[in-house]
């Protein structure tokens, strides 16, 4: 019988199992050894594996990432825990100019994992960034954002056993989500999307927290006889749109939902690719639903108004269908 764990506990269990399996894996970050990180994903690892493998570093994100890159080149498999993904902005040269390019320059693998929590959750603009598109824009980095406990654990294992630098996004609001997880050797492949719900009326393509919001919208739409198929990208780069394209060719309508600003985002890339791949099957333009193009405010009421809700998604789908029928 599968364990039922939260997303945070699934990550911790995956880390513990992989550290027991491979002594080359170690973690570096802040507040890790005793506290287990700001959100507790590393809790208990310090006691289990000691200070050599769970290392508390000075508050220098650039130094942490550079240490991780050097260790990876020396044959280790480091995990750099940023707590908030926003802190990676202090290490962009190390991540983008070094980790992402070393294989191209020298032909050397860089088995490095950089983890951070992302998305809006009441921390105001400096701690509410969605940087998936920022990292996906740079060749050489794998960018993932699991939406379930099973995918969190299974994709973590795949990342730790691979040879590419991986930026591992975990949404702040999904840390307490509970669900079944796999065993010690159950890996979830990177770069592979999954269908979360079958439908024949419209296709919704999304990732991260918006998977659950989209599934809630699909329940709402079902009451109107609109069957929404929900595709979870899981890996933002490399982007797997095979399922989404096949779904769009079946439904004729696609909606891309992402918790990000609209300009040059993942939603824009997905929408453009879907229209290129399935233009002749479209009954309406591919629609995007994102945050507005503005910093995330501190006020919880304003934040709630910015982030796409299930009602927002359902209403956009309804408007699109109604417009097509009236036309």
SULKAVEN-V705105 format. One record per residue. N is the residue number from 1. RES is the residue in three letters. SS is DSSP state (helix for helix, strand for strand, loop for the rest). OMEGA is omega in degrees with one decimal (999 if undefined). BURIAL is I if it has 16 or more other C-alpha atoms within 10 Angstrom, else O. Layout:
N,RES,SS,OMEGA,BURIAL / N,RES,SS,OMEGA,BURIAL
This chain:
1,UNK,loop,-176.4,O / 2,UNK,loop,173.1,O / 3,UNK,loop,173.3,O / 4,UNK,strand,-174.6,O / 5,UNK,strand,169.2,I / 6,UNK,strand,176.5,I / 7,UNK,helix,179.7,I / 8,UNK,helix,179.6,I / 9,UNK,helix,177.3,I / 10,UNK,helix,177.1,I / 11,UNK,helix,-178.9,I / 12,UNK,helix,179.8,I / 13,UNK,helix,177.4,I / 14,UNK,helix,177.7,I / 15,UNK,helix,-178.5,I / 16,UNK,helix,-179.8,I / 17,UNK,helix,-179.1,I / 18,UNK,helix,176.5,I / 19,UNK,helix,175.7,I / 20,UNK,helix,-178.3,O / 21,UNK,helix,-171.9,O / 22,UNK,loop,-176.4,O / 23,UNK,loop,176.5,O / 24,UNK,loop,-178.7,O / 25,UNK,strand,172.7,I / 26,UNK,strand,-176.5,I / 27,UNK,strand,173.8,I / 28,UNK,strand,-179.0,I / 29,UNK,strand,179.7,I / 30,UNK,loop,178.1,I / 31,UNK,loop,-175.4,I / 32,UNK,loop,-166.8,I / 33,UNK,loop,-179.0,I / 34,UNK,loop,-173.5,I / 35,UNK,loop,-178.5,I / 36,UNK,loop,-178.8,I / 37,UNK,loop,-176.9,I / 38,UNK,loop,-176.6,I / 39,UNK,loop,171.5,O / 40,UNK,loop,-177.6,I / 41,UNK,loop,-179.8,I / 42,UNK,loop,-175.0,I / 43,UNK,loop,177.6,I / 44,UNK,loop,-177.2,I / 45,UNK,helix,178.3,I / 46,UNK,helix,179.6,I / 47,UNK,helix,-176.2,O / 48,UNK,helix,-170.5,O / 49,UNK,helix,172.6,I / 50,UNK,loop,-173.2,O / 51,UNK,loop,177.5,I / 52,UNK,loop,-176.6,O / 53,UNK,loop,171.4,I / 54,UNK,strand,-168.0,I / 55,UNK,strand,171.9,I / 56,UNK,strand,-175.8,I / 57,UNK,loop,168.7,O / 58,UNK,loop,-176.3,O / 59,UNK,loop,174.7,O / 60,UNK,loop,-177.6,O / 61,UNK,helix,178.3,I / 62,UNK,helix,179.9,I / 63,UNK,helix,178.8,O / 64,UNK,helix,-177.5,I / 65,UNK,helix,179.8,I / 66,UNK,helix,175.1,I / 67,UNK,helix,178.1,I / 68,UNK,helix,178.9,I / 69,UNK,helix,179.2,I / 70,UNK,helix,178.7,O / 71,UNK,helix,178.8,I / 72,UNK,helix,178.3,I / 73,UNK,helix,179.5,I / 74,UNK,loop,175.8,O / 75,UNK,loop,177.6,O / 76,UNK,loop,177.5,I / 77,UNK,strand,-173.7,I / 78,UNK,strand,169.9,I / 79,UNK,strand,176.8,I / 80,UNK,strand,-177.6,I / 81,UNK,strand,-177.4,I / 82,UNK,strand,-172.4,I / 83,UNK,strand,174.3,I / 84,UNK,strand,179.8,I / 85,UNK,helix,178.3,I / 86,UNK,helix,-176.8,I / 87,UNK,helix,176.6,I / 88,UNK,helix,179.9,I / 89,UNK,helix,176.2,O / 90,UNK,helix,-177.9,O / 91,UNK,helix,-175.5,I / 92,UNK,helix,178.1,I / 93,UNK,helix,-179.2,O / 94,UNK,helix,-176.8,I / 95,UNK,helix,-171.8,I / 96,UNK,helix,-176.1,I / 97,UNK,helix,-178.6,O / 98,UNK,helix,-174.7,I / 99,UNK,helix,-175.6,I / 100,UNK,loop,-170.4,I / 101,UNK,loop,-172.6,I / 102,UNK,helix,179.0,I / 103,UNK,helix,178.7,I / 104,UNK,helix,-176.2,O / 105,UNK,helix,-169.8,O / 106,UNK,helix,-176.2,O / 107,UNK,loop,-177.9,O / 108,UNK,loop,176.4,O / 109,UNK,loop,177.1,I / 110,UNK,loop,-178.5,I / 111,UNK,loop,-175.1,I / 112,UNK,loop,174.7,I / 113,UNK,strand,176.9,I / 114,UNK,strand,-175.7,I / 115,UNK,strand,173.8,I / 116,UNK,strand,175.5,I / 117,UNK,strand,-173.4,I / 118,UNK,strand,174.2,I / 119,UNK,loop,-177.3,I / 120,UNK,loop,179.1,I / 121,UNK,loop,173.6,I / 122,UNK,loop,-179.6,I / 123,UNK,loop,-179.4,I / 124,UNK,loop,-164.7,I / 125,UNK,helix,-176.4,O / 126,UNK,helix,-178.2,O / 127,UNK,helix,-178.9,I / 128,UNK,loop,-178.9,I / 129,UNK,loop,169.9,I / 130,UNK,loop,-170.2,I / 131,UNK,loop,-177.5,I / 132,UNK,helix,-177.9,I / 133,UNK,helix,178.9,I / 134,UNK,helix,-177.8,O / 135,UNK,helix,179.5,I / 136,UNK,helix,-178.6,I / 137,UNK,loop,-173.6,O / 138,UNK,loop,179.8,O / 139,UNK,loop,179.6,O / 140,UNK,loop,178.9,I / 141,UNK,strand,169.2,I / 142,UNK,strand,-175.8,I / 143,UNK,strand,-176.9,I / 144,UNK,strand,175.3,I / 145,UNK,strand,-179.9,I / 146,UNK,loop,-177.1,I / 147,UNK,loop,-177.3,I / 148,UNK,loop,175.5,I / 149,UNK,helix,-179.0,I / 150,UNK,helix,179.1,I / 151,UNK,helix,178.1,I / 152,UNK,helix,-179.0,I / 153,UNK,helix,-175.5,I / 154,UNK,helix,178.3,I / 155,UNK,helix,174.1,I / 156,UNK,helix,179.8,I / 157,UNK,helix,178.0,I / 158,UNK,helix,179.5,I / 159,UNK,helix,-177.4,I / 160,UNK,helix,178.9,I / 161,UNK,helix,179.4,O / 162,UNK,loop,-176.0,I / 163,UNK,loop,-179.0,I / 164,UNK,loop,172.9,I / 165,UNK,strand,-175.9,I / 166,UNK,strand,171.0,I / 167,UNK,strand,-169.0,I / 168,UNK,strand,-180.0,I / 169,UNK,strand,173.1,I / 170,UNK,strand,-176.4,I / 171,UNK,strand,-176.7,I / 172,UNK,helix,-175.2,I / 173,UNK,helix,-179.5,I / 174,UNK,helix,-175.7,I / 175,UNK,loop,-178.7,I / 176,UNK,loop,179.4,O / 177,UNK,loop,-176.3,O / 178,UNK,strand,176.9,I / 179,UNK,strand,-179.7,O / 180,UNK,strand,175.4,I / 181,UNK,loop,179.1,I / 182,UNK,loop,-179.4,I / 183,UNK,loop,-173.2,I / 184,UNK,loop,-178.0,O / 185,UNK,loop,176.2,O / 186,UNK,loop,-179.3,O / 187,UNK,loop,171.9,I / 188,UNK,loop,-174.5,I / 189,UNK,loop,173.4,I / 190,UNK,loop,179.3,I / 191,UNK,loop,-179.4,I / 192,UNK,loop,177.8,I / 193,UNK,loop,179.8,I / 194,UNK,strand,175.8,I / 195,UNK,strand,-179.5,I / 196,UNK,strand,179.8,O / 197,UNK,strand,178.3,I / 198,UNK,loop,177.2,O / 199,UNK,loop,-177.7,I / 200,UNK,loop,-177.0,I / 201,UNK,loop,-178.0,I / 202,UNK,strand,177.0,I / 203,UNK,strand,174.3,I / 204,UNK,strand,-179.6,I / 205,UNK,strand,-172.9,I / 206,UNK,strand,176.5,I / 207,UNK,loop,176.5,I / 208,UNK,loop,-178.7,I / 209,UNK,helix,-175.7,I / 210,UNK,helix,172.1,I / 211,UNK,helix,-177.5,I / 212,UNK,helix,176.0,I / 213,UNK,helix,179.4,I / 214,UNK,helix,177.0,I / 215,UNK,helix,175.5,I / 216,UNK,helix,176.7,I / 217,UNK,helix,178.9,I / 218,UNK,helix,175.6,I / 219,UNK,helix,179.0,O / 220,UNK,helix,-178.4,I / 221,UNK,helix,-178.8,I / 222,UNK,helix,177.9,O / 223,UNK,loop,177.8,O / 224,UNK,loop,-178.5,O / 225,UNK,loop,178.0,O / 226,UNK,loop,-177.2,I / 227,UNK,loop,-177.6,I / 228,UNK,strand,172.8,I / 229,UNK,strand,-175.4,I / 230,UNK,strand,179.5,I / 231,UNK,strand,178.1,I / 232,UNK,strand,-178.0,I / 233,UNK,loop,-178.8,I / 234,UNK,loop,176.1,I / 235,UNK,strand,-179.8,I / 236,UNK,strand,171.5,I / 237,UNK,strand,0.0,I / 238,UNK,loop,-171.3,I / 239,UNK,loop,177.6,I / 240,UNK,loop,-179.0,I / 241,UNK,loop,-178.7,I / 242,UNK,helix,178.7,O / 243,UNK,helix,-178.1,I / 244,UNK,helix,179.1,I / 245,UNK,helix,178.4,I / 246,UNK,helix,178.9,O / 247,UNK,helix,-179.8,I / 248,UNK,helix,177.7,I / 249,UNK,helix,177.6,I / 250,UNK,helix,-172.5,I / 251,UNK,helix,-178.8,I / 252,UNK,loop,-178.6,I / 253,UNK,loop,-179.4,I / 254,UNK,strand,177.8,I / 255,UNK,strand,-179.1,I / 256,UNK,strand,-175.2,I / 257,UNK,strand,-179.7,I / 258,UNK,strand,177.7,I / 259,UNK,strand,-177.5,I / 260,UNK,strand,171.9,I / 261,UNK,strand,-167.0,I / 262,UNK,loop,-170.7,I / 263,UNK,loop,176.1,O / 264,UNK,loop,-177.2,O / 265,UNK,loop,176.5,I / 266,UNK,helix,179.3,I / 267,UNK,helix,178.6,I / 268,UNK,helix,179.3,I / 269,UNK,helix,180.0,O / 270,UNK,helix,-179.3,I / 271,UNK,helix,-179.7,I / 272,UNK,helix,-178.8,O / 273,UNK,helix,178.3,O / 274,UNK,helix,-179.6,I / 275,UNK,helix,176.8,I / 276,UNK,helix,-173.2,O / 277,UNK,helix,-173.4,O / 278,UNK,helix,-175.8,I / 279,UNK,helix,-176.1,I / 280,UNK,helix,-178.9,O / 281,UNK,helix,-173.5,O / 282,UNK,loop,171.7,I / 283,UNK,loop,179.7,I / 284,UNK,loop,176.8,O / 285,UNK,loop,172.7,O / 286,UNK,loop,-177.7,I / 287,UNK,strand,173.4,I / 288,UNK,strand,173.5,I / 289,UNK,strand,-176.7,I / 290,UNK,strand,168.0,I / 291,UNK,strand,170.9,I / 292,UNK,loop,-177.9,I / 293,UNK,loop,-177.3,O / 294,UNK,loop,174.4,O / 295,UNK,loop,178.2,O / 296,UNK,loop,-178.2,I / 297,UNK,loop,177.9,I / 298,UNK,loop,-176.2,O / 299,UNK,loop,178.9,O / 300,UNK,helix,179.5,O / 301,UNK,helix,178.7,O / 302,UNK,helix,177.9,O / 303,UNK,helix,-180.0,I / 304,UNK,helix,179.8,O / 305,UNK,helix,-178.7,O / 306,UNK,helix,-171.9,I / 307,UNK,loop,178.7,I / 308,UNK,loop,178.1,I / 309,UNK,loop,176.2,I / 310,UNK,helix,178.4,I / 311,UNK,helix,177.8,I / 312,UNK,helix,-179.2,O / 313,UNK,helix,-178.7,I / 314,UNK,helix,-179.5,I / 315,UNK,helix,177.0,O / 316,UNK,helix,178.3,I / 317,UNK,helix,-179.6,I / 318,UNK,helix,-179.9,O / 319,UNK,helix,179.6,O / 320,UNK,helix,-179.7,I / 321,UNK,helix,179.9,I / 322,UNK,helix,179.1,O / 323,UNK,helix,-179.1,O / 324,UNK,helix,-178.4,O / 325,UNK,helix,-178.5,O / 326,UNK,helix,179.3,O / 327,UNK,loop,999,O
